[in-house]
Every structure is written in C-alpha cells, then in structure tokens.
Amino acid sequence: MKTVLLALVFSAAVLGAKCGDQQCRKDAPCCVKGYCNINAMYCAPFSCEPDNSLSPSSCWSTPHCVDYTADFTKPAGSGAFAQIADYKGNPSTASYVSQFEPSNANLANEQLELTLTKQSDGKGFGAVVIGTRAIQYGTVTAVVRSGCRSTGVVSSLIIRNDKIGDEIDFEFVGADKLTVQSNYYWHNELDYTKMVKSSRLPDTTEAYHTYQVVWAPDSIQWLVNGNSFRTVNRADTWDAERKVFRYPDTEAFVSFSIWDGGSGPKGTSDWAGKPINWEKGPFIMGVKSIAVNCYFRGNETTYTPPV
C-alpha cells in the first residue's frame, strides 16, 4: 500500500497539476485554459497558468519594466512588434506581440493595425496586442486612432493584471466617437458606475490623439493630448468595511484591442451601441507609437504597495 501511495505522489509530481481534463507534460509544459503547449501563446507570463502547468517554473519569467518607446511606423523586425508564433520570450526582440492566432494585427500603413473582421456567424473577430514587459506604476503614452466606425465596435488601451483582475483603461465605443471613456477595476470587481468620459474630442476614428495614463502608488491620472480629465486618488478608494484600498496596484501588462461588443450580452451591447453595421467598415484601430516610462526609472524592480 505504501508503495502504491508513493507511486501516486511521484506520478503527480512528474505530471504536474490538472490542466482542464489533462495534465501537462515535458513536451507541452505550459497550461492556458485547459490546454497544454510549449510556445509563447501558452508559456508567456501574461497568459501562462503556473499552478496548472507541469511546474510553476514551466511558465516563462516575467520581464519587468524598463523605459522604452515602441515605434510602429518602422518596418517589421525593428523590435516594436511580432506575431506571437515568432516570439521566443526575449522582450528585446519585440515590445508587443499579437495574442491571437489567426492574427488580425499587423504592421501596415506606418502603424500597428488591429482589425475587426466579420465571421460566418455574423459576429466580429478582433485582435489583442499585448506588451512583453510588465509595469507596476509609471507613465504610458500612446498615439492612437480608434477603430469604432460603427455602433457595436469597441477599441481599448488597457493596463491589466489578468490573473488578479486589476485594470486601468481607455475604451472607445462606436456609439460615441467624440469621447474616450476611462475606468479602473480592483480584483475583478467590475463597477461600471466609476466610468468617466473625456471632454469632447475631434472624431476619434478619424484623428490620432495622444492618450496617457500616469499611474503612481498614490494616484492615477488620465490625459488626452496633454490635458488631464480625470484623477483617482488611492486614499479615496479605502473600503472601511474590508479594510483595503480598492486600488489597482499589481504588476500588469499593457495591451491594445478591438472587439465586437454589439454581439455581447445585453449590458455590453447596450454600452457598445447595439449590433455592428458592417457596411461602415473597415474597422481598424491604428497605433502609431507607445512609450512606457517606469516609475522606478527603468531599473526592473517592483514595488510593494503600502499597507
């Protein structure tokens, strides 16, 4: 009996934790949403599930923040962007990668283009492009043109820890081309009542604007074209009952996305402006550049928030 128990323990240690209905093995050690593989889609830290992989060390280590500018007006191979199939885990080779396959993100027309396309079921298939380095406090500045030329289309610039659920975002919806929305979330508590719109802008689907988040341990500020329209102070997020600050403070990844909000559940589709009018396409989110300036001046250290 003792021999059997030892064999079971050894087997569990070799095979790793449960990943969906399987256990990841050495030839496919990384788990993502019930599937195992060995490439960047599975092993990159923004998606890999260490507790469900062959071992926690199966996931690639997280590259921490350094100051950089990703210039998407430059051609492929310049280090700004790569398809995820070509990414081997070295952030110096690509500041951003496309998270989906097949990919609707490409360098074209002197910008990074994220395209929303119509599928056979009438719904849209979009794109997510995510940074290869994590940031914990700092300034993120992006030059963007929204792709929301119809109701139902959503474009986003997001700083998010997907495992914890902390998020800071800019979001564009086709129902309102003349503003951008700001919001933040703590530990996946999706309080949509905290959304604040910018002041009126020239058409965000025609003009490029500079969108900026200044994220510090004590405050978050949202700016458009150098003009601040919102500040959230950490002190104001105190939850006296739970004795916590409901303030995003965990290391996160910067991403861009375009997606079909009009085909979502009623609350999402109402917010996005109902179904997409595909005749108003193409729906292309354009990003000229993004700069990240670390709060810790690019020394790749992280910060433990005050209690």
SEVEX-804559 format. One line per 4 residues: number of its first residue (from 1); their letters; for each residue x, y, z of C-alpha. Coordinates in Angstrom, 2 decimals. Last residue first. Layout:
NUM> A> X,Y,Z; ...;
END
This chain:
307> VPPT> -0.48,48.62,3.82; 1.85,50.41,1.42; 2.26,48.87,-2.02; 5.21,46.52,-2.63;
303> YTTE> 7.12,47.80,-5.63; 8.90,46.08,-8.48; 12.41,46.46,-9.81; 13.39,46.49,-13.48;
299> NGRF> 15.62,49.56,-13.07; 13.65,51.53,-15.63; 13.27,54.77,-13.76; 11.32,53.25,-10.85;
295> YCNV> 8.01,54.72,-12.01; 8.73,53.24,-15.41; 8.32,55.30,-18.55; 6.43,53.48,-21.28;
291> AISK> 6.08,54.93,-24.77; 3.58,53.79,-27.38; 3.58,54.50,-31.09; 1.50,54.93,-34.22;
287> VGMI> -1.47,52.78,-33.18; -4.36,52.31,-35.62; -7.62,50.54,-34.77; -9.15,49.23,-37.98;
283> FPGK> -12.84,48.64,-38.61; -13.32,48.52,-42.38; -16.15,49.18,-42.18; -19.42,51.14,-42.27;
279> EWNI> -21.21,48.41,-44.24; -20.65,46.08,-41.29; -23.26,47.88,-39.21; -22.35,46.38,-35.84;
275> PKGA> -25.09,45.44,-33.40; -26.03,47.53,-30.32; -24.31,50.73,-29.12; -21.30,49.43,-27.20;
271> WDST> -22.96,50.09,-23.83; -26.22,48.47,-24.89; -24.27,45.53,-26.33; -22.36,45.06,-23.07;
267> GKPG> -25.45,45.19,-20.86; -27.41,42.98,-23.24; -24.81,40.22,-23.53; -22.21,40.54,-26.31;
263> SGGD> -22.77,40.76,-30.05; -22.51,44.56,-30.09; -19.24,44.49,-28.19; -17.30,43.10,-31.13;
259> WISF> -13.61,43.58,-30.45; -10.54,45.77,-30.93; -7.62,45.52,-28.55; -4.48,47.21,-27.25;
255> SVFA> -2.46,45.92,-24.30; -0.25,46.98,-21.40; 0.68,44.24,-18.92; 0.33,44.41,-15.13;
251> ETDP> 2.20,44.47,-11.82; -0.30,44.88,-9.01; -1.54,48.21,-7.58; -5.08,48.73,-8.80;
247> YRFV> -6.94,50.49,-5.97; -9.70,49.10,-3.79; -7.76,50.12,-0.69; -8.47,47.54,1.99;
243> KREA> -10.06,47.45,5.45; -12.98,45.27,4.36; -15.61,47.50,5.98; -13.55,50.68,5.66;
239> DWTD> -13.06,50.32,1.92; -10.45,52.94,1.04; -10.62,54.06,-2.62; -10.30,57.79,-1.83;
235> ARNV> -6.78,57.37,-0.45; -5.68,55.88,-3.78; -6.52,59.12,-5.53; -8.31,58.96,-8.87;
231> TRFS> -7.63,61.77,-11.35; -9.58,62.59,-14.50; -9.58,64.97,-17.48; -5.88,65.80,-17.77;
227> NGNV> -4.88,67.60,-20.96; -1.65,66.51,-22.66; -3.38,65.38,-25.84; -5.72,63.23,-23.77;
223> LWQI> -4.89,62.60,-20.10; -5.88,60.08,-17.42; -4.37,60.30,-13.92; -4.00,57.53,-11.35;
219> SDPA> -2.96,58.27,-7.75; -0.99,57.19,-4.65; 1.33,54.43,-5.87; 1.59,56.16,-9.27;
215> WVVQ> -0.06,55.57,-12.64; 0.07,58.37,-15.21; -2.08,57.16,-18.09; -1.78,58.89,-21.46;
211> YTHY> -3.71,59.05,-24.71; -2.24,61.05,-27.60; -4.79,61.56,-30.35; -4.94,60.40,-33.94;
207> AETT> -7.90,61.78,-35.89; -10.52,59.99,-37.98; -11.96,57.34,-35.64; -11.57,59.61,-32.58;
203> DPLR> -13.72,62.30,-34.21; -12.44,65.57,-32.74; -12.73,65.46,-28.96; -15.43,66.39,-26.43;
199> SSKV> -14.35,66.13,-22.78; -13.25,62.74,-21.55; -15.73,60.26,-20.19; -15.77,58.85,-16.65;
195> MKTY> -16.61,55.24,-15.75; -16.96,54.57,-12.00; -20.50,53.19,-12.37; -19.07,50.23,-14.27;
191> DLEN> -18.00,48.51,-11.04; -16.45,45.30,-12.30; -14.83,43.88,-9.17; -12.13,41.86,-10.95;
187> HWYY> -9.56,42.40,-8.18; -9.68,46.20,-8.49; -11.05,47.95,-11.56; -10.34,51.23,-13.33;
183> NSQV> -12.23,53.34,-15.84; -11.81,55.93,-18.58; -14.02,56.52,-21.62; -12.98,58.29,-24.81;
179> TLKD> -15.11,60.97,-26.42; -16.31,62.14,-29.85; -16.92,58.76,-31.50; -19.82,57.84,-29.20;
175> AGVF> -21.90,54.74,-30.01; -18.86,53.21,-31.69; -17.23,52.73,-28.32; -13.72,53.71,-27.22;
171> EFDI> -12.09,52.47,-24.02; -9.16,53.82,-22.01; -8.18,51.56,-19.16; -6.74,50.77,-15.74;
167> EDGI> -7.11,47.18,-14.53; -6.59,44.90,-11.53; -8.13,41.45,-12.07; -5.59,39.33,-10.19;
163> KDNR> -4.76,36.88,-13.01; -5.42,39.32,-15.85; -3.20,42.06,-14.45; -4.27,44.88,-16.72;
159> IILS> -3.15,48.13,-18.33; -5.63,48.69,-21.16; -5.93,50.66,-24.39; -9.24,49.69,-25.95;
155> SVVG> -11.35,49.64,-29.11; -15.02,48.62,-29.13; -17.29,48.17,-32.17; -21.04,47.82,-31.54;
151> TSRC> -22.01,51.10,-33.17; -19.92,51.76,-36.22; -16.62,53.50,-37.03; -15.04,52.24,-33.81;
147> GSRV> -11.45,51.67,-35.00; -9.96,54.33,-32.72; -6.85,56.23,-33.76; -3.99,56.02,-31.28;
143> VATV> -0.77,57.71,-30.17; 0.12,56.03,-26.87; 1.65,57.27,-23.60; 2.03,55.00,-20.55;
139> TGYQ> 3.52,56.59,-17.43; 4.69,54.53,-14.46; 3.45,52.15,-11.80; 3.98,48.38,-11.85;
135> IART> 4.73,47.53,-15.45; 5.10,44.15,-17.14; 7.17,43.57,-20.26; 6.03,41.69,-23.38;
131> GIVV> 3.27,44.15,-24.19; -0.01,42.84,-25.57; -1.80,43.06,-28.92; -5.38,41.79,-28.96;
127> AGFG> -7.34,41.40,-32.18; -10.88,41.12,-33.48; -13.37,38.54,-34.67; -16.82,40.01,-35.24;
123> KGDS> -20.13,38.18,-35.25; -22.21,37.43,-38.33; -21.96,33.64,-37.94; -19.63,33.44,-40.95;
119> QKTL> -17.21,35.84,-39.29; -16.91,39.59,-39.82; -13.49,41.15,-39.30; -12.16,43.55,-36.64;
115> TLEL> -8.67,44.81,-37.47; -5.76,45.88,-35.26; -3.28,47.92,-37.27; 0.15,48.93,-35.96;
111> QENA> 1.20,51.98,-37.92; 3.11,53.16,-40.98; 0.47,51.93,-43.44; 0.88,48.36,-42.21;
107> LNAN> 2.28,46.49,-39.21; -0.14,43.68,-38.45; -2.87,42.55,-36.07; -5.76,40.30,-37.11;
103> SPEF> -3.82,37.19,-36.12; -5.05,33.63,-36.57; -3.97,33.12,-33.88; -4.44,35.58,-31.04;
99> QSVY> -2.10,37.40,-28.62; -0.33,39.63,-31.15; 3.01,40.65,-29.71; 4.45,43.87,-28.33;
95> SATS> 7.93,45.08,-27.29; 9.54,42.55,-29.62; 13.15,41.32,-29.86; 14.29,42.98,-26.61;
91> PNGK> 11.40,41.22,-24.85; 13.10,37.79,-25.24; 10.44,35.10,-24.83; 10.65,33.24,-28.13;
87> YDAI> 8.20,35.30,-30.21; 7.64,34.21,-33.82; 4.30,32.49,-33.18; 3.27,35.57,-31.19;
83> QAFA> 3.41,37.79,-34.25; 5.99,40.49,-33.70; 6.01,44.17,-32.83; 8.38,47.01,-31.84;
79> GSGA> 11.74,45.29,-32.31; 12.59,46.72,-35.75; 11.93,43.38,-37.44; 8.77,44.56,-39.15;
75> PKTF> 9.04,48.07,-40.54; 9.02,51.33,-38.54; 5.83,53.36,-38.05; 5.09,51.11,-35.05;
71> DATY> 7.56,52.95,-32.85; 7.73,51.16,-29.49; 9.29,53.54,-26.97; 11.08,52.18,-23.92;
67> DVCH> 11.76,52.66,-20.21; 12.26,49.31,-18.47; 9.58,47.37,-16.63; 9.87,43.75,-15.57;
63> PTSW> 10.30,40.68,-17.75; 8.09,37.99,-16.18; 9.63,34.51,-16.09; 8.46,31.99,-18.66;
59> CSSP> 5.94,29.50,-17.37; 7.30,25.99,-16.75; 8.76,27.19,-13.43; 5.39,26.69,-11.69;
55> SLSN> 5.51,23.03,-12.71; 3.82,20.94,-15.40; 1.29,23.76,-15.66; -1.86,24.29,-13.58;
51> DPEC> -0.39,26.45,-10.80; 1.79,28.33,-13.28; -1.10,29.43,-15.54; 0.50,31.03,-18.62;
47> SFPA> -1.26,34.01,-20.23; 0.68,37.20,-19.43; 3.73,35.17,-18.42; 4.41,33.77,-21.92;
43> CYMA> 4.29,29.95,-21.83; 1.00,29.25,-23.61; 0.83,31.61,-26.61; 4.62,31.71,-26.49;
39> NINC> 5.03,28.05,-27.44; 5.26,24.85,-25.36; 1.68,23.59,-25.20; -1.05,22.48,-22.79;
35> YGKV> -4.78,23.23,-22.91; -7.33,23.71,-20.13; -7.45,27.50,-20.10; -3.71,28.00,-20.60;
31> CCPA> -1.23,25.42,-19.33; 2.50,25.27,-20.11; 4.53,22.04,-20.16; 3.92,20.70,-23.66;
27> DKRC> 6.86,18.31,-24.36; 7.51,17.98,-20.63; 3.93,17.00,-19.82; 0.78,18.96,-18.92;
23> QQDG> -2.01,17.09,-17.18; -5.40,16.65,-18.82; -9.10,17.40,-18.34; -8.58,21.14,-17.82;
19> CKAG> -4.95,21.48,-16.78; -4.52,19.37,-13.64; -1.29,19.92,-11.76; 2.07,18.42,-12.64;
15> LVAA> 2.81,15.15,-14.42; 6.02,14.36,-12.61; 4.84,15.42,-9.15; 1.50,13.65,-9.60;
11> SFVL> 3.27,10.45,-10.67; 5.63,10.60,-7.69; 2.71,11.01,-5.30; 0.88,8.12,-6.95;
7> ALLV> 3.97,5.92,-6.82; 4.47,6.73,-3.14; 0.88,5.77,-2.45; 1.27,2.47,-4.30;
3> TKM> 4.50,1.63,-2.43; 2.82,2.36,0.91; 0.00,0.00,0.00;
END
